[in-house]
Amino acid sequence: MPAFLLEVGTEELPASFLSDALVQWQERIPQSLEANSLKGESVQVYGTPRRLAVVIKGLPSQQPDREEEIKGPPAQAAFKNGQPTAAAIGFAKKQGVEMDALFLRPTDKGEFVFVQKQIPGRPVAEILTELIPQWIWGLEGKRLMRWGNGDARFSRPIRWLVALLDETVLPLELVNGSKTIQSDRISQGHRVLHPEPVTIAQASDYLTALKSAYVTVDPEERANIIKEQVKAVAENLGGYTVIYPDLLEEVTNLVEHPSAVVGKFEPEFLELPTEVITEVMVTHQRYFPVFKPGSYQQELLPNFITISNADPKKSDIVAVGNERVIRARLADGRFFYEADLTKPLESFLPQLEKVTFQEELGSVRTKVDRVVKVAERISTQLELAQNQSQKIQRAALLCKADLVTQMVYEFPELQGIIGEKYALSSGEDAEVAKAIYQHYLPTGAGDNFPETLTGQIVGLADRLDTLVSIFGLGLIPSGSSDPFALRRAANAVVKITWFYNLPINLDDLLAQISTDFAAKYHKEQASLTAALQDFFLQRIRTLLQEEKIDYDLVNAVLGENDPEYTERALKDLLDVRDRALYLQKIRNDSSLDNIYETVNRSTRLAAQGDLDTKQLEPTTVVRTELFQKPSEEALYKALIDSVPQTQAAQQTRNYQLLLAALGKIAPTVSNFFDGPDSVLVMDSDPEIKRNRLHLLGLVRNHARVLADFGAIVKNL
């Protein structure tokens, strides 16, 4: 079966575009083949800075033949008095069939003429020639460019095109104004190590042909080579390195023939904070730092490792150039660092007045004042000791001060990190200093949470202020647009609260912060609070589902259009989490099945009554003198016995107590419905009916302490 090769040769592609293009082709090319009834045994996408390629093995030589039923004119128009009309004759002629091939078949719109045609499969070469331009021009990316005098848009100018079906060149042209690129079997090797053209005899030879020209076209293979080289070099230096995933991906897409180059810098630069040096290396220069053994990324050696695309024999020259660059960057860093340290961190606060947080919301200094106030509210709510509250207030005041330092201006990625360093140098409390860094955590999926309570509270305060302020301006995220990362901020609020079991009343905080904002900026408070509540409920729902909680159980703890559950979820984030996890647990071990039927049946019937959903005490709402059957008395007594367990479950969030109580009630409820002493709930006497509905309403209410059982789907 044929193998096919397509290689699009270009000027050097940006690493980010190459990463995205590889993903797009790996997804779209198989889909495109399948849509055309072609399916290869394998579709492998390759790429380097100078090329994108795909090798498809095991293609059929042509599409399979297929039958297609083609609809023609209505029967009434096609035949008159049993004879074909011009419409029928024209349809048959157009389809290339005789009249006797036509047949009638009823449809939703009446009877129509049809013909069954055998459509032979087209040769694979013909189809590929049509698909290739779609694959190339269909690639999406940022800042696509035009070149020459044509309108074609691509990340970089296309310089050559290889298209081989086995050993045969597929004739293909890419036209860009006056420039035409024709397909051939001629590729290009490494720009320095093999400047001569490379002739590819057949598609299956692609990898070996390019390998002989010093080009490793498989990104995964290049990444493995880089990892092995970097680790080996670091060990030879007597240290170790960290393979940062983003850095590895970037350097992999910047080279065709990777070779590790060792560089060094003056040991005196090691007086700078480790984070400063690694930031310069990793983010700005794409170098791998080398750490001392056992230091866990705390102490560096005065060396670095770069991945070169040049001639390995010229590594010494490459190293000298890299050393010159890193020396200048570190010298800049040392100058900024030493200049900043001449004054305490607090002295930078006035400069925050000159930094705009958001045009309508004012400066970052104004935001800091709001964060301090929100942090104070959280501390009060948690009833923290005065000493702890003072640390939180101090950290909140200083949390953004490093934004106007020379170091963070030059290296924005060091915000928070530098704040911690400068705070310690200024004599601030160690927990205050750590909170300045940690209040930004987590910065993304998989990131650490702030370890200190001070960092947790300041981080919550900062995010809540941003959420309320941006929502207050009506800049609510929609679709994929979220320029202020509000979804991430709300997720972090919930995750930090859950991770550290902070008993925060989010509902009260949102109301208080919204009230302050509305008063200061002359906005409507009620609608702002409602929008924030809805937004947080969406985030809670998403995060619970990410915890593998079934969708109906999430609905059961959050309620569906039930204000009582909405308020409860926001007032106690820990409770909504625990209830959801517990529901999933008892579903998984089948404990839920033991109470589901009786509770769910009681819930459905209780909806026809008028009992308050928060009522648990039977003695105040049930009239014993209206009992007519022993089953009513039995259910009444069982409900009285359950009250202490349910109340204990409410207070301690130990919902096993509630499950035990409901399990004990379940047989009594079943007897109430279907036993020898069963009753007709919807009695003709309205008072008796109401009394019985109250009994069932109490069963429902006990269950509602855990969840809305009416939202739970049986045997999901």
Helices and strands as residue ranges (DSSP letters): E 4-10, H 15-35, E 42-48, E 51-57, E 66-74, H 75-78, E 79-80, E 83-84, H 86-95, G 99-101, E 102-107, E 110-119, H 124-137, E 145-146, E 153-154, E 158-165, E 168-169, E 173-176, E 179-182, E 186-188, E 197-199, G 203-205, H 206-212, H 219-236, H 245-252, E 259-264, G 267-271, H 274-279, I 280-285, E 288-291, E 300-308, G 312-314, H 315-340, G 345-354, E 356-358, E 362-363, H 364-382, H 386-398, G 401-404, H 406-410, G 412-414, H 417-425, H 430-438, H 453-472, H 486-499, H 506-521, H 525-546, H 551-558, H 563-571, H 573-588, H 593-606, G 618-620, G 624-626, H 630-652, H 655-674, H 686-704, G 709-711
